[in-house]
């Protein structure tokens, strides 16, 4: 009888052991292959899922000393804006590759989860946290954007980071549950967040009961992330490599000025011509005072922003916080007054100071022609100015 039981047990344990050994060996292979075959062209590409939602590539790039830019849609259009960071690094003053992390709809909550997932790998590294005024236009953050950019593996890594205070984890879980609830494809992290956010004994016992499942799920997602990351690495393996750029900043500012002049010729908002034609020309009346009732400092995003800053401070990650302003000409017209905008900038600066983070406040450039290319996204002079600041700050 005992022999029979042992035989049946071996039918389970031997295949399981084989799978575990194979997974372990494959994991080690991927760790080496990703580093060996990585081409910095991957990091310069906007919107790469394996960079935005993964862990492996971000850790590797941070540990190599890359300049990690955490942002949103302003990171795009490196083919249209020559001054985009993708085209300006490495340079002779800062010999670092650039890594564009984020897509449209990425905001403080997602960046906090991402940084918390990195544990020690982002400490004392070149990290930039770009904050946009547009994040605060709505009272609630956009559910669809959060879901589209949410990373399950980053969420589990964040929750398993022992350096993160439990109050922050509970805050993130409550926010995550409210934003993921009803999304069937994200049911697992949603249920995790729901259980963790509760304080009574029943839910704590239920959370502990599910720990083995989530432990195995995290391990599976970790291996999947490395597998997908290596596929992305192979895709960019033979792409042209970025040469070290020698920059004459004074000359580059003149070029940016001339480019802006040539691109913005048909309007007084200093937005590029085709943007004005498509979005403004036939809608000027409806855009007048469109944002007149917006209260920037009452957005949920302000609480998420402060939580993110506290997380950075608690974990020892010290990003360079960039408080991006906006196109003052447009928002004056749309009814979001300079007074309201300054109130928000004051709040953002005050919180950055509270958590001892270095910051750059761009409020004084709202009316600088060609600093923005449209109503919100950095343009020719704007990106050049930031590149110069990044170079000086990190070098």
N, C-alpha and C positions, 0 to 999 in steps of 0.2 A: 504493500500500500504506500509506504513511504517513498519507495523507488518510483512508483507511478506518479506521485505528487511532485517529486523532484523533476521528473521528466517533463511534466506539464509546465512547471515553473521555468525550466530551462528553455522551453519553447518561446516563452515571453522574454526572459532576461537576456538570452543570447542575441536575438535580433535587436533588442533595445540597446545593448552594449555596443554592438556593431555600428548602429546608427549614431550613438554618442561619440564614438571614436572617429567615425567619418566626419561628423560635424565639427569636431575639435580640430581635425587636420585641415579641413576646408577653411575653417575660420583663420587658422594660422597662415595658410596660403594667401588668403585674401588680404590680411593685414600687410603682408610684405609686397604683394603684387600692386596694391593700390598706391603705395609709396613709390615703388619702382617705376611704374608706368604713368604716373600722374603728369599731366601737362597743364600749366597755369592758364591755358586758354579756356579750360573748363570753368575756373573761378571767375573769369572775366565775362562769362555769358550770363545774362539776366534770365531768371526764371527757371533755372535747372532744379528739378524736383529733388534730386539726390543731395543737392547742396542746401536747399531750403528746408526740407522735411527730414533729412537724415542726421546722423551723428558722426559717422566715421570720417567723412571728408572734412567736416568742420573741425574736428579734433586735429586731424592731420595737418590741415592748412594753418591753424592757429599755432601749433607747435613748431611749424617751419618758419614762423615769423611773418606770415602774410598779413596784409592790412584787411581786416574783416569789416565790411560796411554793412550794418544792419539797417535796412530801410524799406521802402515800398516802391511805388510806381516811378518815383523820380530816378531810380537806378537804371531804367530802361533807356532805349534810344541812343546807345553808344555809337551807332552808325550815323545818326543825324547830328548829334552834338559831339564835336571833336574833343571838347574839353571834359567829357564824361570820364570819371576815374579809370574806367577800363582802358582808356587810351593814354593815361598819364603816369602810370606806374608799371614797372619800377623806373625811378629816375635817379640821376646822379647824386641827389641829396637824400633820397630815401630809397634804398635798394630793397624794396619789398614788392612782391606780387600782390595784386588786389583780388579780393574775393567778394562778389556782389551777392548778398543774402537778403532775400525778401521779394515779395511780389505785391501787386496792387491789392489792397485790403489788409495788409499786414500792419498790426498796431501793437501797442505796448504789451498786452497780455500774451500774445504769441511770442514776442521777443523775450519776455521774461521767462517763459517756459523753455525757450531755446537756450538761453544763457544758463538757466538752472540745470539743464540737461548736460552741459559741458563739464560740470564739476571743476576740477583744478585746471582743465585745459584752456580756459579763457583767462585765468588769473595772470596778471602782469603781461598780457598780450596786447597787440594793437587792435583794439576794438572801437568802432564808432557806432553810436546809437543816434540815428536820425529821426527827429520828431517833427511831424508836420501839423500845421494849424488845421488842415482839413479833417484830421482825426476827431476834432472837437465840434464839428459843425452839427452833428446829430446828437440827440440826448442819449440814444443807445447806439452801441457799435453794431455794424452790419453782421447779422447772423450768417448769411451765405458766404461772406468773405472769410469769416472766422473758420467756418467749416471747410472751405476750400483750401485754406492754408494750414489747418491743424495737422500736427504730426503725432501719431499715437506713440511711436517709439520715444520721441522727445518728451512727451508727457510722462511716460513711465520712468525715464531717466531722471527727470525733474523730481518726481515724487520720491525716488529712492536716494536723492542727494541728502545726506545726513546734515549738511551744513545749512540747509534751508529751514528756517523757523516754522514750527507747526502752524502758527497763525497764518503765514503766507500760503502754506500748502492748502489750508482749509479755504482761504479766500479764493485761490485759483480753482479749487475743486467746485466750489459753489458757482463761480462764474462759468466754468467749463460745462458743468451739468446744465445750467440754464441755456447755454448756447448750443449744446449738442443734442439736447432732448428732442426726440422725435426723428433723429437721423439714424436710420437702421444700420447703415454701413459703419457707423461709429458707436454702436451700442456698447461694445466692451469698455472703452475708456469712459463713456458716459455713466455706465453702471458703477465703475470703479470710483468715479468722482462723486457720485451720489452716496455710496456707502461711506466714503472717507469723510464727507462733509457733515455727517451725522455724529452726535456726541453720546447717544445713549448706548447702553451695554448690548442691546440686541444688534444694532447695526455694527458695533465694533466686533462682536463675535462673528457676524456674517462676513465682515471684511476679512477677518483672519482666516475664515473657512475658505475664502476664495484666493488667498495668497499663493498657494501652490500653482493654481491655474495662471495667475497673472505673472508669476515668476517664469513659468515655461513660455508664456506668450511673449514676454519681453525678450527672452533668449532667442526665440524664433524670429522675432522682428529685428533683433540685432544682427543676426546672420543674414536675413533678407536684405537689410539695409546695406551691408557690406557687399552682398552679391550684386544688387542694383547699382551701387556706387562703382564697383569695378566695371560693370557694363558701360557706365557713363565715362569712366576713365579711358576705356579702350576706344570709345567713340571719338574722343578728343586727342588721343595719343599722338597722332601725326599732324595735328594742327600747327600752323606757324607759331613760333614762340615770340613773345614780346621782347623787343630789344630795349636795353636801358636808355631812357630818354634824357637828353640834355635840355633843360628848360631855361630859357631866358624869359622870366616872368613878365618883365615890362613889355617885351615884344609880343608875348602871348596875349596880354591884355588888349593891345592894339588890334590884334587879329580878331579877338572875341568881339570887340566893339564894332569892327567893320562887318563881321559876319552877322551880328545882330541887326545892324542897320539894313543890310541887304535882305534879311528875312522878314523884317517887320516894317512894311511900307504902306499898308492900307488902313491903319487904324491908330487911334490915340491911346490904346491900352497897352501898347508895346507887346503884343502877342504876335506870333508868326502868322503870315498872311493866310495860309490855307486853314489854319485853326479859326481865325476870325471869320473867314468866309463860310465855313461849315457850321460853326456853333453860335456866332454872334450876329452876323449881318441881318438875318431875318428874325432875330429874337430879342433885339435890344429893348423893346418895350416890356416884354415879360420878365427880363432880367433886372429891370430897375427895382431896387429895394427888395429883391428876392430873398435876401437873408436878413431883412430888417428885424425879425423877431427872434433870431438865433441868440442863445445865451451860451457862449462858449464854455464858461466856467461851471456850467451845470451839467455837462456831459459826463456820462459814466467813465469816459476815457480818462478823465483827470484822476480818478481813483486808481485806475489801472496803471497809469503813469507813475503815480507815487509808489504803488506796490512794487513796480519794476525797479525803481530807484532804491528802495529799501532792500530788495533782493540783491541788487548789485553790491550795495554796501556790506550786507551781511556775509556774502560769499567771497568778498575780496576782489571781485571783478570791477575794474575801474574804467568803464568806457568813456570816451570823449563824447559828451552829449551835444548834439547839434540841434539847436532850436530854429528850425526853418520858418521864416516868416511867410510872406505871400506877395502877390501882385497887388499893391495898394491901389493902383488906378482902378482895377476891376472891382475890388471889394468895397471901395468907397461908393462906386456906382450901384453895386448890388445891395447896399444898405448895411453892410457889416462894418461899422464905423472904426476909425483908427483908435478911438477910445476903448472900444470893446476888445480890439486886437491887443492893445497894450496891456489891458487887464490880464489877458491870458498869458502873454509873454512874462509878465511879472510873476504870475503864479508858477509857471514852468521854471523860471530862474530861481525863485525862492526855494522850490523843492530840490532842485539840483544842489543848491548851496547847503541845504539841510542835511543832505547825505554825502557832503564833501566830494562831490563829483565836479571835475573840470567841464566847462560848457562853453559853447560859442553861440551867442545870441545875434540873430540876423535881422532884428527889427529895423535897424537903420538902413536896410537895403530894399525896403518895400517900394520905393519910388525910383530906384536906380534902373535906368533903361537897360534892357537885355540881361538883367540879373536873373529874370525868369523868362522862360520861352512862351508860356501861356499864362493862365490865371493862377497856377500853383506850382508847376514843376520848374526846377532849377534850369537855367539856360546857360548860354555861352559864358557870360561873365560870372554868374553864380557858381557854376561848377569849378571854374578856374580859381576863383577866390577860395573855395573849400579845399581844392587840391593843394593850394599853397599853404593853407593852414594845417592840413593833415601832414604835409611834408615837414613843416617847421616843428609841429607839436611832437611828432613821433621820432624825428631824427635828433 
